[in-house]
């Protein structure tokens, strides 16, 4: 059995700035209004026979979206983002010849090599899996699509082998 949640209709969205370091056209800080779509597969279980409670699934995605919303997304594991200072009030880093200093409260440091739609889709999938594993032991697959705009997104799919 599978459940599908369409992010645009369920209001699973966030707006963030990011960059793809050293990319010709996406290397500068720019932003997107992201939409997150979700597919969860598994066996029906529990008192109500749900694969997963729709409300719970949406709450999980919204909590991740909230963490990223109106922030500059910075990939901490990038080979080209060089951090020069991570203070209490600001963060400083370089990308090639560019130097950045941003207020820390405006940033979200992510354990990723990039903040591309592909890496964000994988990040969402892994985070959602962590939450679902605690409550739903019959989940077999989670698929996330992080859309940078309508009609343009990246999917990441994670399956559990039983």
C-alpha positions as CSV (number, residue, x, y, z in Angstrom):
1,X,0.0,0.0,0.0
2,X,1.2,3.5,-0.6
3,X,0.2,7.0,0.4
4,X,1.0,10.1,-1.7
5,X,1.0,13.7,-0.4
6,X,1.1,16.5,-3.0
7,X,3.2,19.3,-1.5
8,X,1.5,22.1,-3.3
9,X,-1.9,21.1,-2.1
10,X,-0.8,20.1,1.4
11,X,1.3,23.3,1.8
12,X,4.6,21.5,2.3
13,X,6.9,24.3,1.2
14,X,9.7,26.5,2.2
15,X,11.6,29.5,0.7
16,X,15.3,29.6,1.0
17,X,18.5,31.0,-0.6
18,X,21.4,28.8,-1.6
19,X,24.1,28.5,-4.1
20,X,25.8,25.7,-6.1
21,X,29.4,26.7,-5.4
22,X,31.4,27.4,-8.6
23,X,28.5,26.6,-10.9
24,X,28.4,28.9,-13.9
25,X,24.8,30.2,-13.5
26,X,23.9,29.0,-10.0
27,X,27.1,29.9,-8.2
28,X,25.8,33.1,-6.7
29,X,23.3,33.2,-3.9
30,X,19.8,32.9,-5.2
31,X,16.5,31.6,-3.9
32,X,13.7,29.3,-4.6
33,X,10.2,28.6,-3.3
34,X,10.5,24.9,-2.7
35,X,7.6,22.4,-2.7
36,X,8.0,18.9,-1.1
37,X,6.1,15.9,-2.4
38,X,6.0,12.7,-0.4
39,X,5.3,9.0,-1.1
40,X,5.4,6.4,1.6
41,X,4.9,2.7,1.0
42,X,4.4,-0.1,3.6
43,X,2.0,-2.4,5.2
44,X,-1.1,-1.2,6.8
45,X,-0.9,-1.6,10.6
46,X,-2.0,-0.2,13.9
47,X,-5.4,0.5,15.4
48,X,-6.6,2.3,12.3
49,X,-4.9,0.3,9.6
50,X,-2.8,3.2,8.3
51,X,0.4,2.9,6.3
52,X,1.2,6.2,8.1
53,X,-1.1,8.8,9.5
54,X,-1.3,11.6,6.9
55,X,-1.3,14.3,9.6
56,X,1.9,12.8,11.2
57,X,3.6,12.6,7.8
58,X,2.8,16.2,7.0
59,X,3.9,17.4,10.4
60,X,7.3,15.7,9.9
61,X,7.8,17.4,6.5
62,X,6.6,20.7,7.9
63,X,9.1,20.6,10.8
64,X,11.9,20.1,8.3
65,X,10.6,22.8,6.0
66,X,10.3,25.2,9.0
67,X,14.0,24.6,9.9
68,X,15.0,25.7,6.3
69,X,12.4,28.4,5.7
70,X,13.8,31.9,5.0
71,X,17.4,30.8,5.6
72,X,20.5,30.7,3.5
73,X,21.3,27.0,3.1
74,X,25.0,26.3,3.5
75,X,26.5,22.8,2.8
76,X,29.0,22.0,5.6
77,X,30.5,19.0,3.7
78,X,31.3,20.9,0.5
79,X,34.8,20.5,-0.8
80,X,34.8,24.1,-2.1
81,X,33.1,26.0,0.8
82,X,35.9,26.9,3.2
83,X,34.8,28.1,6.6
84,X,37.0,30.8,8.1
85,X,34.9,31.6,11.2
86,X,31.8,30.1,12.8
87,X,31.1,32.5,15.6
88,X,28.1,33.0,17.8
89,X,26.8,35.9,15.8
90,X,28.1,35.3,12.2
91,X,29.5,32.8,9.9
92,X,32.3,33.5,7.4
93,X,33.3,31.4,4.5
94,X,34.9,31.5,1.1
95,X,34.0,29.9,-2.2
96,X,36.8,30.4,-4.7
97,X,37.6,34.1,-4.7
98,X,34.3,35.1,-3.1
99,X,34.1,35.9,0.6
100,X,30.9,35.7,2.6
101,X,29.9,36.9,6.1
102,X,26.3,36.3,7.2
103,X,24.4,36.5,10.5
104,X,24.3,33.0,11.9
105,X,20.5,33.3,12.6
106,X,20.0,33.8,8.9
107,X,21.7,30.5,8.0
108,X,21.0,26.8,8.1
109,X,24.2,24.7,8.1
110,X,23.4,21.3,6.5
111,X,25.5,18.2,6.6
112,X,25.6,18.0,2.8
113,X,28.1,18.3,0.0
114,X,25.7,20.6,-1.9
115,X,22.3,22.2,-1.4
116,X,21.1,21.2,-4.8
117,X,17.5,19.8,-5.2
118,X,19.0,16.4,-5.4
119,X,20.9,16.7,-2.1
120,X,17.9,18.3,-0.4
121,X,15.7,15.5,-1.5
122,X,18.1,13.0,0.0
123,X,18.3,15.0,3.2
124,X,14.5,15.1,3.6
125,X,14.2,11.4,2.9
126,X,16.8,10.5,5.5
127,X,15.3,12.8,8.1
128,X,11.7,11.5,7.5
129,X,12.9,7.9,7.7
130,X,14.4,8.7,11.2
131,X,11.0,9.9,12.4
132,X,9.0,7.1,10.8
133,X,11.2,4.3,12.1
134,X,10.4,5.3,15.7
135,X,6.6,4.8,15.2
136,X,5.9,2.8,12.1
137,X,7.8,-0.5,11.7
138,X,6.1,-1.6,8.5
139,X,7.4,1.2,6.2
140,X,9.2,-0.3,3.2
141,X,9.9,2.8,1.0
142,X,10.0,6.6,1.2
143,X,10.3,8.8,-1.8
144,X,10.7,12.6,-1.7
145,X,10.6,15.1,-4.5
146,X,12.0,18.6,-3.7
147,X,10.7,21.0,-6.3
148,X,12.6,24.2,-7.0
149,X,9.5,25.5,-8.7
150,X,6.5,24.0,-10.3
151,X,7.6,21.2,-12.7
152,X,11.2,21.2,-11.7
153,X,12.4,18.9,-8.9
154,X,14.6,16.1,-7.8
155,X,13.5,12.7,-6.4
156,X,15.2,10.6,-3.9
157,X,14.0,7.1,-3.1
158,X,15.0,5.0,-0.1
159,X,13.8,1.4,0.4
160,X,14.2,-0.9,3.4
161,X,15.1,-4.5,2.5
162,X,13.1,-6.9,4.7
